[in-house]
Amino acid sequence: MSAINQARLILGEQFHVTEQDMVRRDIDPHRASDIALIRIHLLGWLLEVLVQSGDRTVPIK
């Protein structure tokens, strides 16, 4: 999970992603910076899935 978060941070720094970029809905898949934004969102979703799957408790028998 740490590596995924680091990848998100690196992409954000490399493409100068701002908070305003993170809420944009007009993403152009032909622009490198927008592709990075899509990757950041995808990795964020993956982190969320991993956290949620780790939150499930297994009942002790």
C-alpha positions in Angstrom: 0.0 0.0 0.0 2.9 2.3 0.7 4.3 1.8 -2.8 0.9 2.5 -4.4 0.7 5.7 -2.4 4.2 6.7 -3.3 3.4 6.1 -7.0 0.4 8.5 -6.7 2.6 11.1 -5.0 5.3 10.8 -7.7 2.7 11.1 -10.5 1.2 14.2 -8.8 4.6 15.8 -8.4 5.8 14.9 -11.9 2.7 16.3 -13.6 2.1 19.2 -11.1 -1.3 18.0 -10.2 -3.3 20.4 -8.0 -6.3 20.0 -5.8 -8.4 21.6 -8.5 -7.2 18.9 -10.9 -8.3 16.2 -8.6 -11.9 17.2 -8.9 -12.0 17.9 -12.6 -14.4 16.0 -14.8 -13.2 17.2 -18.2 -10.4 14.8 -18.6 -8.8 14.5 -22.1 -7.2 11.0 -22.5 -4.9 12.4 -25.2 -3.0 14.6 -22.7 -0.2 13.1 -20.7 -1.1 15.1 -17.6 -4.7 13.9 -17.8 -3.6 10.3 -18.2 -1.5 10.7 -15.0 -4.6 12.1 -13.3 -6.6 9.0 -14.4 -3.8 6.8 -13.0 -3.8 8.7 -9.7 -7.5 8.2 -9.3 -7.2 4.5 -10.3 -4.5 3.9 -7.7 -6.5 5.8 -5.1 -9.4 3.5 -5.8 -7.1 0.4 -5.5 -5.9 1.7 -2.1 -9.5 2.1 -1.0 -10.4 -1.5 -2.1 -7.3 -2.8 -0.2 -8.2 -0.9 3.0 -11.8 -2.1 2.9 -10.8 -5.7 2.4 -8.4 -5.4 5.3 -11.2 -4.0 7.5 -13.3 -7.2 7.3 -12.9 -9.1 10.5 -13.0 -12.8 10.6 -15.0 -14.2 13.5 -13.0 -16.4 15.9 -14.5 -19.9 16.4 
